[in-house]
Amino acid sequence: MNRPSPSSAARENHGPASHLATAELCLQRLDFMGARSILRKRLDQGADDFKTWNLLGVCWAQMGDYGRAVEVFRRFSERKNAKTVRHKAMFNRGLALFFRDLEQVGDCSVARTMGPRAMPTTVQPDQLPRDPFTEAVSIWQELLRLRTHSKDIFFAHLSFAFLQRGDLDRALDCMMSALSMSEHFYLTQYILGRLFLDLFYLSAEGSHYPINRTVAEFFEVEEFEIMFKEGDRCAVQRETHLDIAMQAFLEARRQNPMSLESTLGLSHTYLLAGMLEEAYESLAHAEALAPDSLQTLEMALVLHQRSAAPPETIRTLVNRIREQRRLTPRQPVTNILPAHYLL
């Protein structure tokens, strides 16, 4: 009886295609060390294909080894490969550089700075890069000039990068471009929620950050929701900003019910709207997804503090947060923005 010969793809990739599928599954399950072990074995056996190296680069990036990841993505983005390969590598390189800077500066959004905090954290400003996110933004902008596919994903990430840099006008412009192309990427909806949460906090402080009339029209802001106008800009009441943020987080969670970040964002907006029952319902969803996550525990503490929970409940949560910070002093930057590398 003759054995079936391996597929041409398997021969070309120096091993069964199932190995790559297994490595990708490990990545999805956040088993980065397991994926790395499989991929290194393939390389030891002579594989030198983009799929293997790209997955390994994603592993390194997810494990915080951004230098190695960036080098892998740079190599393939500069090779004379197929256009799709080069552009995937370029986007992933930009994302690894973005997360590298984000790990150093932390969440610089207005909502994080001015929003409810469970417990104080230590900030080390001497470690901050001088001009964060510049490399990532430059790569993504170049990518937009090179291709037509996946532009909504690129615009969404650019929007978040500009949000972190405090450039709300450019963040809004990129968000409108992303939504004009597709409203069905949960991360776009999550970033939209984060963007309007910042606008809410700015309005809540009395500064009433005026948005462009084009932005107001795009998001269907009614005339009665506009407080005053300044040329081609208008100040929108904060309740409108909060409502847009809430609807965005709701849509993000609908599109991806497993997204912890979207679920906690929704709980946050419910809390700001005074909808404590709904905030607790979203928190329960988050606790089902990741009960020991520091994000979940901190949101739980904020909610219980706002609802005057018994002192014992507060003490228990504080102790759990301290223990979690002790066990994982280096919190993953994907708590701020979920990683969406192109595989």
ZAMARGU-4260 file (C-alpha; in steps of 0.2 Angstrom, whole numbers, plus 5000, padded with zeros to 4 digits):
<rodrens>
0) 5000/5000/5000 | 5007/5017/4995 | 5008/5031/5007 | 5000/5047/5002 | 5013/5060/4997
5) 5014/5076/5007 | 5006/5091/4999 | 5018/5103/4990 | 5014/5117/5003 | 5020/5105/5016
10) 5036/5100/5007 | 5039/5119/5004 | 5037/5124/5022 | 5048/5109/5028 | 5035/5101/5039
15) 5016/5097/5040 | 5004/5112/5038 | 4996/5106/5054 | 5011/5112/5064 | 5008/5130/5058
20) 4989/5128/5063 | 4994/5122/5080 | 5006/5136/5083 | 4992/5148/5077 | 4980/5140/5089
25) 4993/5142/5103 | 4994/5160/5099 | 4975/5162/5100 | 4975/5154/5117 | 4989/5165/5123
30) 5001/5151/5125 | 5015/5160/5117 | 5029/5149/5124 | 5020/5134/5116 | 5019/5142/5099
35) 5037/5148/5100 | 5043/5130/5103 | 5033/5124/5088 | 5040/5137/5077 | 5058/5136/5082
40) 5057/5117/5079 | 5051/5121/5061 | 5066/5134/5059 | 5078/5121/5065 | 5071/5109/5052
45) 5075/5121/5038 | 5059/5131/5036 | 5062/5149/5031 | 5044/5154/5025 | 5035/5170/5030
50) 5021/5161/5039 | 5033/5153/5051 | 5044/5169/5054 | 5028/5180/5055 | 5020/5169/5069
55) 5037/5169/5078 | 5038/5188/5077 | 5020/5189/5084 | 5026/5177/5098 | 5041/5188/5103
60) 5030/5204/5102 | 5017/5196/5113 | 5030/5191/5126 | 5038/5209/5126 | 5053/5205/5115
65) 5050/5219/5103 | 5067/5221/5097 | 5067/5203/5089 | 5049/5205/5083 | 5053/5222/5074
70) 5068/5214/5066 | 5058/5199/5059 | 5044/5211/5052 | 5057/5223/5045 | 5066/5209/5036
75) 5051/5203/5027 | 5044/5221/5024 | 5060/5225/5014 | 5061/5208/5005 | 5055/5207/4987
80) 5040/5196/4993 | 5022/5196/4987 | 5014/5213/4991 | 5002/5205/5004 | 5017/5198/5013
85) 5027/5215/5013 | 5011/5224/5019 | 5007/5212/5033 | 5025/5213/5039 | 5024/5232/5038
90) 5008/5233/5048 | 5015/5221/5061 | 5031/5230/5063 | 5022/5246/5066 | 5011/5237/5079
95) 5026/5230/5088 | 5034/5247/5089 | 5018/5255/5095 | 5016/5242/5109 | 5035/5245/5113
100) 5031/5264/5116 | 5015/5260/5125 | 5023/5249/5137 | 5035/5263/5142 | 5023/5278/5142
105) 5007/5269/5148 | 4989/5274/5144 | 4990/5293/5141 | 4972/5295/5137 | 4962/5308/5146
110) 4950/5295/5152 | 4964/5285/5160 | 4971/5301/5168 | 4955/5309/5174 | 4944/5294/5176
115) 4940/5284/5192 | 4955/5275/5199 | 4955/5260/5210 | 4972/5262/5218 | 4987/5273/5214
120) 5001/5267/5203 | 5019/5272/5202 | 5024/5282/5187 | 5043/5283/5182 | 5044/5298/5170
125) 5062/5296/5168 | 5059/5280/5157 | 5047/5289/5145 | 5053/5290/5127 | 5054/5308/5120
130) 5042/5306/5105 | 5032/5290/5107 | 5022/5282/5093 | 5031/5292/5079 | 5039/5276/5071
135) 5022/5267/5071 | 5012/5281/5064 | 5025/5284/5050 | 5024/5266/5045 | 5005/5265/5045
140) 5004/5281/5035 | 5016/5274/5022 | 5006/5258/5022 | 4990/5268/5018 | 4998/5275/5003
145) 5003/5258/4996 | 4988/5247/4997 | 4969/5247/4997 | 4965/5231/5007 | 4962/5232/5026
150) 4963/5251/5026 | 4950/5251/5040 | 4961/5242/5052 | 4976/5254/5048 | 4965/5269/5051
155) 4958/5262/5067 | 4975/5259/5074 | 4981/5276/5068 | 4966/5284/5077 | 4971/5276/5093
160) 4989/5281/5091 | 4984/5299/5089 | 4972/5298/5104 | 4987/5292/5114 | 4997/5308/5108
165) 4982/5319/5112 | 4979/5324/5094 | 4960/5322/5095 | 4957/5330/5078 | 4967/5318/5069
170) 4961/5303/5079 | 4943/5308/5074 | 4948/5310/5056 | 4956/5293/5056 | 4941/5285/5065
175) 4928/5292/5052 | 4939/5285/5038 | 4939/5268/5047 | 4920/5268/5050 | 4917/5274/5032
180) 4926/5258/5026 | 4919/5245/5038 | 4909/5246/5055 | 4911/5227/5058 | 4928/5226/5066
185) 4926/5226/5085 | 4942/5234/5088 | 4937/5250/5078 | 4921/5251/5089 | 4932/5249/5105
190) 4943/5263/5099 | 4928/5274/5095 | 4922/5271/5113 | 4939/5276/5120 | 4939/5291/5109
195) 4922/5298/5114 | 4926/5293/5132 | 4940/5306/5131 | 4929/5319/5124 | 4916/5316/5138
200) 4930/5319/5151 | 4936/5335/5143 | 4918/5341/5142 | 4915/5336/5160 | 4929/5347/5166
205) 4921/5362/5158 | 4933/5364/5143 | 4920/5358/5130 | 4933/5353/5117 | 4925/5359/5101
210) 4924/5346/5087 | 4923/5350/5068 | 4906/5351/5061 | 4910/5337/5049 | 4913/5326/5064
215) 4897/5331/5072 | 4887/5327/5056 | 4896/5311/5053 | 4891/5305/5071 | 4873/5312/5068
220) 4874/5325/5082 | 4857/5334/5083 | 4856/5353/5084 | 4849/5353/5101 | 4865/5343/5107
225) 4876/5357/5102 | 4880/5370/5116 | 4889/5383/5106 | 4898/5386/5090 | 4915/5393/5086
230) 4917/5395/5067 | 4917/5378/5059 | 4918/5370/5076 | 4905/5366/5089 | 4905/5361/5107
235) 4894/5346/5110 | 4885/5342/5127 | 4894/5328/5137 | 4879/5317/5138 | 4881/5315/5119
240) 4899/5310/5120 | 4895/5297/5133 | 4880/5290/5123 | 4891/5288/5108 | 4905/5279/5118
245) 4892/5268/5126 | 4884/5263/5110 | 4902/5259/5103 | 4907/5248/5117 | 4890/5239/5116
250) 4893/5236/5097 | 4911/5230/5101 | 4905/5218/5114 | 4891/5212/5102 | 4904/5209/5088
255) 4916/5200/5100 | 4908/5194/5117 | 4925/5188/5122 | 4933/5205/5122 | 4937/5210/5140
260) 4942/5227/5136 | 4925/5231/5127 | 4915/5224/5142 | 4925/5234/5155 | 4923/5250/5144
265) 4904/5247/5144 | 4904/5245/5163 | 4914/5261/5164 | 4902/5271/5153 | 4887/5264/5163
270) 4895/5270/5179 | 4897/5287/5172 | 4879/5287/5166 | 4873/5283/5184 | 4867/5266/5178
275) 4874/5255/5192 | 4864/5240/5189 | 4869/5239/5171 | 4887/5243/5176 | 4887/5228/5188
280) 4880/5217/5174 | 4894/5221/5163 | 4906/5218/5177 | 4899/5201/5180 | 4902/5197/5161
285) 4920/5203/5163 | 4922/5192/5179 | 4916/5177/5169 | 4929/5181/5156 | 4944/5185/5167
290) 4940/5185/5186 | 4958/5187/5191 | 4962/5201/5178 | 4969/5217/5186 | 4957/5227/5175
295) 4942/5217/5181 | 4947/5219/5199 | 4950/5237/5198 | 4934/5240/5190 | 4925/5230/5203
300) 4933/5240/5217 | 4928/5257/5209 | 4910/5250/5207 | 4909/5244/5225 | 4917/5260/5231
305) 4903/5270/5222 | 4889/5260/5229 | 4895/5260/5247 | 4899/5242/5248 | 4903/5234/5265
310) 4921/5238/5271 | 4925/5219/5271 | 4921/5218/5252 | 4933/5233/5249 | 4947/5226/5259
315) 4946/5209/5250 | 4947/5218/5233 | 4961/5229/5238 | 4971/5214/5244 | 4967/5204/5228
320) 4973/5219/5218 | 4989/5221/5228 | 4992/5202/5226 | 4989/5203/5207 | 5001/5218/5206
325) 5014/5208/5215 | 5012/5193/5205 | 5012/5202/5188 | 5021/5219/5191 | 5023/5221/5172
330) 5006/5222/5166 | 5003/5218/5147 | 5000/5233/5136 | 4986/5223/5128 | 4976/5228/5143
335) 4975/5245/5135 | 4973/5240/5117 | 4970/5221/5112 | 4984/5215/5100 | 4978/5212/5082
340) 4993/5206/5072 | 4990/5201/5054 | 4994/5182/5053
</rodrens>
